[in-house]
Amino acid sequence: MRAYNIPFFRMLAALLVVLLSGCRSERLTCNYASADISTKEEEHVVLAGFAARHGLSTGIHLPLKTHCLVIAKGTEKVCIVSNDLMEVSPREADRMRTEIANRTGLPVSHVLLHCIHTHSAPRMGGASAVEGGTNYNYATRTLQTVIDCAVRTVLDDEGFRPFRLEIGRSTTSINGNRCEKEGPVDRRVYVARFLDERDNPIVSIVNLACHPVCMGPASLLVSPDYAGVAARELCADWGGDVMQLTGASGNMNPVYGPKTVEYAEETGRLLADSLKGIPFTPVRERNVLRVADGVAELPFRIDSVTPEAVAAHADEIAAWDTAVSSTWKSDVRNWEQEILARFDEKGIPSRLPFRMTAVNIDGIVFFFSQGEPFVEYQQEARDAFPGTTILFAGYTNGQNSYLPSAHAFEHRKGYEYEIDQMHVYIKAPYPLSDRMPECYSQAVRATIEEALVE
């Protein structure tokens, strides 16, 4: 009869228990919360997005929200925030992310602040948002609400729970190229759904490329636009909450352009109808959470920006007869004055940095970029990684510039603002070069590649 070493097997069993419990402790968990960031009943504010809009807000179509999803692996956490706002400046986004990081212990790079880019949200910057302005109280209160919601969600250890991730895909008819009838368009819609252990939805993330501008400049109602309508319909159908990450929408509008609140209702319902009943594919649990940061150093049209070059450029473009605004000439001179002042204060960089982050959650990539990329970048990224699901979001960590595509630089007609005039309004020191698209594309691919390395 064979003799067994009982103490050895007991020790082996104990070791297995420790190893298995260690594996369980590294299982991904999540916590989710949201908060209302709507205007108060007595508040009337300047709405963002349309230069042709006149007057202050008169009411609320749908509430605005800040959504916060935190993914954790052990002590490592990534905080993803989506706000029903048009934009915050890169400087303001940096301040907010730094406060969240300081109060939670997260690295700043693990805090992502996205705005869905609705053109029916209050302005968060400019003259109306400074002390004494119509938007000052709203902007101050709202930015703090966003910060506090994120901090609570990160620090609420008891709220974290294991989740199951599943992915759904569909197509939509709601969007089209806003500059060319037959121009580039991406009608794919991705949904990342986070479920608890009882398969109840916690939050579903909808990702598509389409400006939330259905309501148009004639509307004075506060609203998340079609995104809020779709979320309302899908919450009722799916359960849990729904938030949007707006994709590479620089040249993507609702197919019939800005119109009315009724059009926002119609468009949001069409989007929701295209997603109700879609099949979802479970994502294999691999306990992967990886964050990769990247930067695209975008070239200007000249290699070295000097005061003389800025002054000469201002003289040239101030003489143009056709431009984006009736105040173009004074806008150019204001731009010239500010850029020249920077040479004395801190100098001018030779390139324009654009920051981006890719978050790998069990093989699903959530990609975030500053600015307003054109849709071709989203298509290129997905084509470059055909076996990987990529949710592509612009408008993150500060809205600072359109990112025109190579096609836009070549086609030019309809893209004059983005290519030749935008730098005046975003206070960039010089127009971007037509070499910019390849530089940005390379940075996107490199950042996603790094996130996928396990």
FENFENMO-V186321 format. One record per backbone hydrogen bond with DSSP energy under -1.0 kcal/mol. NH is the residue of the N-H (numbers start at 0). CO is the residue of the C=O. If there is no record, write none. Layout:
BEGIN
NH,CO
NH,CO
END
This chain:
BEGIN
5,3
8,4
9,5
10,6
11,7
12,8
13,9
14,10
15,11
16,12
17,13
18,14
19,15
20,16
21,17
22,18
23,19
24,20
26,23
28,71
29,160
30,69
32,67
34,65
36,63
42,39
47,120
52,49
56,44
57,219
60,221
61,221
65,34
66,81
67,32
68,79
69,30
70,77
71,28
72,75
75,72
77,70
78,109
79,68
80,111
81,66
82,113
83,64
84,82
92,88
93,89
94,90
95,91
96,92
97,93
98,94
99,95
100,96
101,97
102,98
103,99
104,100
109,106
110,107
111,78
113,80
114,394
115,82
116,84
118,211
122,45
128,125
129,126
132,129
134,127
135,132
138,134
139,135
140,136
141,137
142,138
143,139
144,140
145,141
146,142
147,143
148,144
149,145
150,146
151,147
152,148
153,149
154,150
155,151
156,154
158,155
159,156
160,29
163,194
165,192
166,280
167,190
169,188
171,186
175,252
177,250
182,179
188,169
189,206
190,167
191,204
192,165
193,202
194,163
195,199
198,195
201,193
202,193
203,240
204,191
205,242
206,189
210,251
212,210
215,212
218,215
221,58
222,119
227,224
228,224
229,225
230,226
231,227
232,228
233,229
234,230
235,231
236,232
237,233
238,234
240,201
242,203
244,205
246,207
248,246
249,372
251,248
252,175
254,173
256,253
258,213
263,259
264,260
265,261
266,262
267,263
268,264
269,265
270,266
271,267
272,268
273,269
274,271
275,271
277,274
280,166
282,164
289,359
291,357
293,355
295,353
297,295
297,351
300,430
309,305
310,306
311,307
312,308
313,309
314,310
315,311
316,312
317,313
319,316
327,324
330,326
331,327
332,328
333,329
334,330
335,331
336,332
337,333
338,334
339,335
340,336
341,337
344,340
345,341
346,341
351,297
353,295
355,293
356,367
357,291
358,365
359,289
360,363
361,287
363,360
364,388
365,358
366,390
367,356
368,392
369,354
370,397
371,400
373,402
376,373
378,374
379,375
380,376
381,377
382,378
383,379
387,384
390,364
392,366
393,245
394,370
395,368
396,112
398,87
402,371
408,404
409,405
410,406
411,407
412,410
414,411
418,414
419,415
420,416
421,416
423,420
424,421
425,421
427,422
432,298
435,432
438,434
439,435
440,436
441,437
442,438
443,439
444,440
445,441
446,442
447,443
448,444
449,445
450,446
451,447
END
